[in-house]
Amino acid sequence: MRRIFGDELVRHALSRIGLYVFAGVVLVFFALPLLWLVLTPFSRTPAYQITAPSFTLHNFRVLLDNPFALRSIGNSLVLAGGTAVLAVVFAGTAAYALSRVRLPGRDALLYAILLLSSIVTGTAAMVPIFLMLFQLNMIDNRLALILVLTGGLLPSAMFILKDFMDSVPKSYEESARVFGASPLQILRHVVAPVVRPGLATIAVWAIVQVWGNFLLPYILLHDQTKQPAAVIMYTFYDEGGTPNFALISTFSLLYSVPVVVAYLIVNRRYGFRFQGGIKG
């Protein structure tokens, strides 16, 4: 009996050790790109390898000398911020309508829109989108690009927000109507505060989707002064495909900061506490 118990104990210990080793390997695998991102911008000889940097700010000076680098990050902020605002407003109002208005085939319509948006993506619809904007003389127009990006995100955003809207008790709205609140006031002062974690989730999700989008800005924006960071980073390679590590490493570090900050703000404000409150 003691021998059997000892064998079980050894097997349990070995399994735990194997689990810890596997977790450590996975952690190192995912940590290496982050280490490269943090250390390489301060290295005097930036390269593919991760080395202890001989601290220097020369790479940042090289980045500042580039006429499009910092401007492109500002362009990305405009595109991502504008798309996030429109996605939250349009998806929020549409999700509220779908949640409260009883229409025949409402749920089937919502699932059909979501399915079609997954099949006919922005890449697949790029030719008709380009032709439409060309005929409207809206090529090289950031507002047009924001509208296109927003349209691509709306089906999924509506689908996500509808669940939040369904969770709002209708008694809140009925109480507001008794005191003479209009539908817009109910949506703004009653429903929106309750579902604001969902709105914040959609906003961050929209920012992340736009922040890394390359194809649509690359095709619809020809002026380099209007192009976002994801497109400008492509110019940090020479004609032979050799990367300029001084620019790429430093720019990648700055490029990742806004998304991380947005995530930290929302996570600090809401975390995993999906709850809201009603403004008086």
DRENDO-1510 file (C-alpha; in Angstrom, 1 decimal, always signed):
<recs>
REC; n; res; u; v; w
REC; 1; MET; +0.0; +0.0; +0.0 .
REC; 2; ARG; +2.8; +2.4; +0.9 .
REC; 3; ARG; +4.6; +1.6; -2.4 .
REC; 4; ILE; +1.4; +2.3; -4.4 .
REC; 5; PHE; +0.9; +5.5; -2.6 .
REC; 6; GLY; +4.6; +6.5; -3.2 .
REC; 7; ASP; +4.2; +5.7; -6.9 .
REC; 8; GLU; +1.1; +7.9; -7.1 .
REC; 9; LEU; +2.9; +10.7; -5.4 .
REC; 10; VAL; +5.8; +10.5; -7.8 .
REC; 11; ARG; +3.5; +10.5; -10.8 .
REC; 12; HIS; +1.6; +13.5; -9.5 .
REC; 13; ALA; +4.9; +15.4; -8.9 .
REC; 14; LEU; +6.2; +14.6; -12.3 .
REC; 15; SER; +2.9; +15.7; -13.9 .
REC; 16; ARG; +3.1; +18.9; -12.0 .
REC; 17; ILE; +6.7; +19.5; -13.0 .
REC; 18; GLY; +5.9; +18.8; -16.7 .
REC; 19; LEU; +3.0; +21.2; -16.5 .
REC; 20; TYR; +5.2; +24.0; -15.1 .
REC; 21; VAL; +7.9; +23.3; -17.7 .
REC; 22; PHE; +5.3; +23.5; -20.5 .
REC; 23; ALA; +3.8; +26.7; -19.1 .
REC; 24; GLY; +7.3; +28.2; -18.8 .
REC; 25; VAL; +8.2; +27.4; -22.4 .
REC; 26; VAL; +4.9; +28.9; -23.6 .
REC; 27; LEU; +5.5; +32.0; -21.5 .
REC; 28; VAL; +9.0; +32.4; -23.0 .
REC; 29; PHE; +7.7; +31.9; -26.5 .
REC; 30; PHE; +5.2; +34.7; -26.1 .
REC; 31; ALA; +7.5; +37.0; -24.1 .
REC; 32; LEU; +10.3; +37.1; -26.6 .
REC; 33; PRO; +8.5; +39.4; -29.1 .
REC; 34; LEU; +7.6; +41.7; -26.2 .
REC; 35; LEU; +11.2; +41.8; -25.0 .
REC; 36; TRP; +12.4; +42.6; -28.6 .
REC; 37; LEU; +9.8; +45.4; -28.7 .
REC; 38; VAL; +10.9; +46.9; -25.4 .
REC; 39; LEU; +14.7; +46.5; -25.7 .
REC; 40; THR; +15.5; +47.0; -29.4 .
REC; 41; PRO; +14.5; +50.7; -29.7 .
REC; 42; PHE; +17.3; +51.5; -27.2 .
REC; 43; SER; +20.0; +49.4; -28.8 .
REC; 44; ARG; +22.8; +51.0; -30.8 .
REC; 45; THR; +22.7; +48.1; -33.3 .
REC; 46; PRO; +19.1; +47.1; -33.6 .
REC; 47; ALA; +18.6; +43.7; -35.4 .
REC; 48; TYR; +16.4; +40.6; -35.3 .
REC; 49; GLN; +18.2; +39.3; -32.2 .
REC; 50; ILE; +17.4; +40.2; -28.7 .
REC; 51; THR; +20.4; +41.7; -27.0 .
REC; 52; ALA; +21.0; +43.7; -23.8 .
REC; 53; PRO; +20.9; +47.2; -25.2 .
REC; 54; SER; +23.7; +49.7; -24.9 .
REC; 55; PHE; +21.3; +52.5; -24.0 .
REC; 56; THR; +20.9; +55.1; -26.6 .
REC; 57; LEU; +18.2; +57.5; -27.9 .
REC; 58; HIS; +19.6; +57.7; -31.4 .
REC; 59; ASN; +16.8; +55.5; -32.9 .
REC; 60; PHE; +14.2; +58.0; -31.6 .
REC; 61; ARG; +16.1; +60.8; -33.2 .
REC; 62; VAL; +16.1; +58.9; -36.5 .
REC; 63; LEU; +12.3; +58.4; -36.1 .
REC; 64; LEU; +11.8; +62.2; -35.5 .
REC; 65; ASP; +13.7; +63.0; -38.7 .
REC; 66; ASN; +11.2; +60.9; -40.7 .
REC; 67; PRO; +8.6; +63.4; -42.0 .
REC; 68; PHE; +5.7; +60.9; -41.9 .
REC; 69; ALA; +6.2; +58.7; -38.8 .
REC; 70; LEU; +4.6; +60.8; -36.1 .
REC; 71; ARG; +2.1; +62.3; -38.5 .
REC; 72; SER; +0.9; +58.8; -39.3 .
REC; 73; ILE; +0.3; +57.9; -35.7 .
REC; 74; GLY; -1.9; +61.0; -35.5 .
REC; 75; ASN; -3.7; +59.9; -38.6 .
REC; 76; SER; -4.3; +56.5; -37.0 .
REC; 77; LEU; -5.7; +58.2; -33.9 .
REC; 78; VAL; -8.2; +60.2; -36.1 .
REC; 79; LEU; -9.3; +57.1; -38.1 .
REC; 80; ALA; -9.6; +54.8; -35.0 .
REC; 81; GLY; -11.3; +57.4; -32.9 .
REC; 82; GLY; -13.7; +58.5; -35.5 .
REC; 83; THR; -14.6; +54.9; -36.4 .
REC; 84; ALA; -15.0; +54.0; -32.7 .
REC; 85; VAL; -17.4; +56.9; -32.1 .
REC; 86; LEU; -19.5; +56.2; -35.1 .
REC; 87; ALA; -19.6; +52.5; -34.4 .
REC; 88; VAL; -20.7; +53.0; -30.8 .
REC; 89; VAL; -23.4; +55.5; -31.8 .
REC; 90; PHE; -24.8; +53.7; -34.8 .
REC; 91; ALA; -24.5; +50.2; -33.3 .
REC; 92; GLY; -25.9; +51.3; -30.0 .
REC; 93; THR; -29.0; +52.9; -31.5 .
REC; 94; ALA; -29.6; +50.0; -33.9 .
REC; 95; ALA; -29.1; +47.4; -31.2 .
REC; 96; TYR; -31.6; +49.2; -28.9 .
REC; 97; ALA; -34.1; +49.3; -31.7 .
REC; 98; LEU; -33.7; +45.6; -32.4 .
REC; 99; SER; -33.9; +44.8; -28.7 .
REC; 100; ARG; -37.2; +46.8; -28.1 .
REC; 101; VAL; -39.1; +46.6; -31.4 .
REC; 102; ARG; -40.8; +43.3; -32.2 .
REC; 103; LEU; -40.5; +42.6; -35.9 .
REC; 104; PRO; -41.2; +39.4; -37.7 .
REC; 105; GLY; -38.0; +37.6; -38.4 .
REC; 106; ARG; -35.9; +40.0; -36.3 .
REC; 107; ASP; -33.5; +37.5; -35.0 .
REC; 108; ALA; -33.1; +35.8; -38.4 .
REC; 109; LEU; -32.4; +39.2; -39.9 .
REC; 110; LEU; -29.7; +40.0; -37.3 .
REC; 111; TYR; -28.0; +36.6; -37.8 .
REC; 112; ALA; -28.2; +37.0; -41.6 .
REC; 113; ILE; -26.5; +40.4; -41.4 .
REC; 114; LEU; -23.8; +39.0; -39.2 .
REC; 115; LEU; -23.3; +36.0; -41.5 .
REC; 116; LEU; -23.1; +38.1; -44.7 .
REC; 117; SER; -20.7; +40.5; -43.1 .
REC; 118; SER; -18.4; +37.6; -42.3 .
REC; 119; ILE; -18.6; +36.2; -45.8 .
REC; 120; VAL; -18.4; +39.5; -47.8 .
REC; 121; THR; -15.5; +41.2; -46.0 .
REC; 122; GLY; -14.0; +44.6; -46.8 .
REC; 123; THR; -11.3; +42.8; -48.8 .
REC; 124; ALA; -13.9; +40.9; -50.9 .
REC; 125; ALA; -15.9; +44.1; -51.5 .
REC; 126; MET; -12.8; +46.3; -52.2 .
REC; 127; VAL; -13.5; +46.7; -55.9 .
REC; 128; PRO; -17.1; +48.0; -55.6 .
REC; 129; ILE; -16.1; +50.2; -52.6 .
REC; 130; PHE; -13.2; +51.7; -54.6 .
REC; 131; LEU; -15.4; +52.3; -57.6 .
REC; 132; MET; -18.2; +53.9; -55.5 .
REC; 133; LEU; -15.8; +56.3; -53.7 .
REC; 134; PHE; -14.1; +57.1; -57.1 .
REC; 135; GLN; -17.4; +58.1; -58.6 .
REC; 136; LEU; -18.2; +60.2; -55.6 .
REC; 137; ASN; -14.8; +61.8; -55.8 .
REC; 138; MET; -14.0; +60.6; -52.3 .
REC; 139; ILE; -10.7; +58.8; -52.8 .
REC; 140; ASP; -8.0; +60.2; -50.5 .
REC; 141; ASN; -10.7; +61.3; -48.1 .
REC; 142; ARG; -10.3; +60.2; -44.5 .
REC; 143; LEU; -14.0; +60.7; -43.7 .
REC; 144; ALA; -14.9; +58.3; -46.5 .
REC; 145; LEU; -12.5; +55.8; -45.1 .
REC; 146; ILE; -13.9; +56.2; -41.6 .
REC; 147; LEU; -17.4; +55.5; -43.0 .
REC; 148; VAL; -16.2; +52.4; -44.9 .
REC; 149; LEU; -14.5; +51.1; -41.8 .
REC; 150; THR; -17.5; +51.8; -39.6 .
REC; 151; GLY; -19.8; +49.9; -42.1 .
REC; 152; GLY; -17.6; +46.9; -41.8 .
REC; 153; LEU; -17.7; +46.8; -38.0 .
REC; 154; LEU; -21.4; +47.6; -37.5 .
REC; 155; PRO; -22.9; +44.1; -37.9 .
REC; 156; SER; -20.7; +42.5; -35.3 .
REC; 157; ALA; -21.1; +45.5; -33.0 .
REC; 158; MET; -24.9; +45.4; -33.3 .
REC; 159; PHE; -24.9; +41.7; -32.5 .
REC; 160; ILE; -22.7; +42.2; -29.4 .
REC; 161; LEU; -24.6; +45.2; -28.1 .
REC; 162; LYS; -28.0; +43.6; -28.5 .
REC; 163; ASP; -27.3; +41.2; -25.6 .
REC; 164; PHE; -26.4; +44.2; -23.4 .
REC; 165; MET; -29.6; +46.0; -24.5 .
REC; 166; ASP; -31.7; +42.9; -23.7 .
REC; 167; SER; -30.4; +42.9; -20.2 .
REC; 168; VAL; -31.8; +46.4; -19.4 .
REC; 169; PRO; -35.0; +46.1; -17.4 .
REC; 170; LYS; -37.9; +47.7; -19.2 .
REC; 171; SER; -39.3; +49.0; -15.9 .
REC; 172; TYR; -36.5; +51.6; -16.0 .
REC; 173; GLU; -37.7; +52.9; -19.3 .
REC; 174; GLU; -41.4; +52.8; -18.2 .
REC; 175; SER; -40.5; +54.9; -15.1 .
REC; 176; ALA; -38.7; +57.4; -17.3 .
REC; 177; ARG; -41.8; +57.7; -19.6 .
REC; 178; VAL; -44.0; +58.4; -16.6 .
REC; 179; PHE; -41.9; +61.5; -15.9 .
REC; 180; GLY; -42.2; +62.6; -19.5 .
REC; 181; ALA; -38.8; +61.5; -20.9 .
REC; 182; SER; -38.6; +61.3; -24.7 .
REC; 183; PRO; -37.2; +58.2; -26.4 .
REC; 184; LEU; -33.9; +59.9; -27.1 .
REC; 185; GLN; -33.6; +61.0; -23.4 .
REC; 186; ILE; -34.4; +57.4; -22.3 .
REC; 187; LEU; -31.7; +56.1; -24.6 .
REC; 188; ARG; -29.2; +58.7; -23.4 .
REC; 189; HIS; -29.8; +58.9; -19.7 .
REC; 190; VAL; -31.3; +55.5; -18.8 .
REC; 191; VAL; -30.1; +52.8; -21.3 .
REC; 192; ALA; -26.6; +54.1; -22.2 .
REC; 193; PRO; -25.4; +54.3; -18.5 .
REC; 194; VAL; -26.5; +50.7; -17.9 .
REC; 195; VAL; -24.8; +49.3; -21.0 .
REC; 196; ARG; -21.7; +51.5; -20.9 .
REC; 197; PRO; -19.4; +48.5; -20.3 .
REC; 198; GLY; -20.7; +47.1; -23.6 .
REC; 199; LEU; -20.2; +50.4; -25.3 .
REC; 200; ALA; -16.7; +50.7; -23.9 .
REC; 201; THR; -16.0; +47.1; -25.2 .
REC; 202; ILE; -17.2; +48.0; -28.7 .
REC; 203; ALA; -15.1; +51.2; -28.7 .
REC; 204; VAL; -11.9; +49.4; -27.8 .
REC; 205; TRP; -12.6; +46.6; -30.2 .
REC; 206; ALA; -13.2; +49.1; -33.0 .
REC; 207; ILE; -10.0; +51.0; -32.2 .
REC; 208; VAL; -8.0; +47.7; -32.3 .
REC; 209; GLN; -9.6; +46.7; -35.6 .
REC; 210; VAL; -8.9; +50.0; -37.3 .
REC; 211; TRP; -5.4; +50.4; -35.7 .
REC; 212; GLY; -3.9; +47.4; -37.5 .
REC; 213; ASN; -5.9; +47.8; -40.7 .
REC; 214; PHE; -3.5; +48.0; -43.7 .
REC; 215; LEU; -5.4; +47.2; -46.9 .
REC; 216; LEU; -8.3; +49.7; -46.9 .
REC; 217; PRO; -6.1; +52.8; -46.0 .
REC; 218; TYR; -3.4; +51.6; -48.4 .
REC; 219; ILE; -5.9; +51.5; -51.3 .
REC; 220; LEU; -8.2; +54.5; -50.4 .
REC; 221; LEU; -5.5; +56.9; -49.2 .
REC; 222; HIS; -2.8; +57.8; -51.7 .
REC; 223; ASP; -1.4; +60.9; -50.0 .
REC; 224; GLN; +1.3; +59.9; -47.6 .
REC; 225; THR; +0.4; +62.8; -45.2 .
REC; 226; LYS; -3.0; +61.2; -44.7 .
REC; 227; GLN; -1.9; +57.6; -44.4 .
REC; 228; PRO; -2.0; +55.8; -41.0 .
REC; 229; ALA; +0.8; +54.2; -39.1 .
REC; 230; ALA; +0.1; +50.6; -40.4 .
REC; 231; VAL; +0.7; +51.9; -44.0 .
REC; 232; ILE; +3.6; +54.1; -43.3 .
REC; 233; MET; +5.4; +51.3; -41.5 .
REC; 234; TYR; +5.5; +49.6; -44.9 .
REC; 235; THR; +7.8; +52.4; -46.2 .
REC; 236; PHE; +10.5; +51.5; -43.6 .
REC; 237; TYR; +11.7; +48.8; -46.0 .
REC; 238; ASP; +14.0; +49.5; -48.9 .
REC; 239; GLU; +13.4; +48.3; -52.5 .
REC; 240; GLY; +15.2; +45.0; -51.7 .
REC; 241; GLY; +13.0; +44.3; -48.7 .
REC; 242; THR; +15.6; +45.0; -46.1 .
REC; 243; PRO; +14.1; +46.6; -43.0 .
REC; 244; ASN; +15.4; +49.7; -41.3 .
REC; 245; PHE; +15.5; +48.3; -37.8 .
REC; 246; ALA; +16.2; +51.7; -36.2 .
REC; 247; LEU; +12.9; +53.0; -37.6 .
REC; 248; ILE; +10.9; +49.8; -37.3 .
REC; 249; SER; +11.8; +49.0; -33.7 .
REC; 250; THR; +11.2; +52.5; -32.4 .
REC; 251; PHE; +8.1; +53.1; -34.4 .
REC; 252; SER; +6.6; +49.7; -33.3 .
REC; 253; LEU; +7.1; +50.7; -29.7 .
REC; 254; LEU; +5.3; +54.0; -30.1 .
REC; 255; TYR; +2.7; +52.3; -32.4 .
REC; 256; SER; +1.7; +49.9; -29.6 .
REC; 257; VAL; +1.3; +52.5; -26.9 .
REC; 258; PRO; -2.2; +54.0; -27.7 .
REC; 259; VAL; -3.9; +50.6; -27.9 .
REC; 260; VAL; -2.3; +49.4; -24.6 .
REC; 261; VAL; -3.3; +52.7; -23.0 .
REC; 262; ALA; -6.9; +52.4; -24.2 .
REC; 263; TYR; -7.1; +48.8; -22.9 .
REC; 264; LEU; -5.7; +49.8; -19.5 .
REC; 265; ILE; -8.2; +52.7; -19.2 .
REC; 266; VAL; -11.2; +50.5; -20.0 .
REC; 267; ASN; -9.9; +47.7; -17.9 .
REC; 268; ARG; -9.3; +50.0; -14.9 .
REC; 269; ARG; -12.7; +51.6; -15.3 .
REC; 270; TYR; -14.8; +48.4; -15.9 .
REC; 271; GLY; -12.6; +45.3; -15.6 .
REC; 272; PHE; -14.9; +42.3; -15.6 .
REC; 273; ARG; -17.7; +44.2; -13.7 .
REC; 274; PHE; -20.4; +44.4; -16.2 .
REC; 275; GLN; -22.7; +46.8; -14.4 .
REC; 276; GLY; -23.8; +50.4; -14.9 .
REC; 277; GLY; -25.8; +53.1; -13.3 .
REC; 278; ILE; -28.6; +55.6; -14.2 .
REC; 279; LYS; -27.9; +59.3; -14.3 .
REC; 280; GLY; -30.3; +61.4; -12.4 .
</recs>
